[in-house]
Amino acid sequence: MEECTIFNEIKKLAQFAHYSKREQIVQGVINALEQNLIRRGDTMPSVNKMIQKLGFARQTIVNAYQELIERGILESKNRLGYFVASDESHQQLKVCLIIYAFDTFQETFYETFRKSLGEHVKVDVFFHHNNFEVFQQTINTVNAKYGVYVVAPIERPETAPLLEQLPPQKTLIVDRHISLDPSYSYIAQEFKNSSYQVFVSLLDDIRRFDEFIFLFKPFSAEPNDVLLSFQQFIADYQVNGVIKNEYESGSIEKNKVYFTIHNLELWEMLKDVKNKGFKLGVDVGILSHNDDHVKEIIFDGITTFSIDFAEMGVLAAEFVKHRKPIKYIMPTKLFKRNSL
């Protein structure tokens, strides 16, 4: 193999502004492989030789070689250098996606995320169900085995040092925001202020009823910041508010507003509204967290507040494809409908 052929293929890509230097190296090597300029078993130029010929930073070259290894195109042999590992250039990028569970809104995120990535990216999905032992075991198992990690974390003190074992340039935190080294990217929700503002926006509607009931399960995946915003709201505006751990089947009463985060509780309440002949939005009010198409149409619409999970999926896919750092808090929107 003549080394100049690889350098030529890499340099050709410099004319395209959308290629970063890392991407120039990766795509240049792939192009050389597709043209049979390099073959399985060939020795690749050393990192020092790449620096000498291209003038790129050492870390840029190391990162590019590492990505090619993760794609199965190159392999590294201790003290011997880098070698072409395959004659196939279309190796799939492997993505590790770790989320809570497949609720409706998380399914919306996944479907949009998967579709936006395209066919040549392989996504393995893992669920932790807000169980830290499962979460920890999953992180330890997948570490160093994937090209990119997209993780919905558990909000616990032990989470940060665990996640910081993953490479920051290949890791995206989604859904919940936790404090990590600034080099990590995130696309997350904000719960405390956004929930409070929603409650304030609905103040007149809530005051039409005698009591505002928040169904909140302690030690669950539900964000504690929503509970804090509820407590602040009822204190600031002297609203008759009550916190209950769960909804009991058949217990729905007139002249009360029920707020739940869990869809299973929502369906149970709606069944009781129907069975008791109550008129939703008049006899009883319901507020739900996280929007989806079903809530838009059932009972002429359930009032919700939510981020756009489809947009989160698109943004997460962009990170996977381009590895451009991002720090973004998704806006929360109120969808006022028939139920309140």
NORJO-V164052 format. One record per helix or strand of 2 or more residues. SS is the DSSP state (helix for helix, strand for strand). FROM is the first residue (numbers start at 1). TO is the last residue. Records with the same first field share a line. If there is no record, write none. Layout:
BEGIN
SS = FROM-TO ; FROM-TO
END
This chain:
BEGIN
helix = 3-15 ; 21-34 ; 47-54 ; 58-70 ; 104-117 ; 132-142 ; 157-163 ; 168-170 ; 192-201 ; 203-206 ; 224-236 ; 263-275 ; 293-300 ; 309-322
strand = 74-77 ; 81-84 ; 93-99 ; 121-127 ; 148-151 ; 171-175 ; 185-188 ; 211-215 ; 241-244 ; 256-260 ; 284-289 ; 303-306 ; 327-329 ; 333-335
END
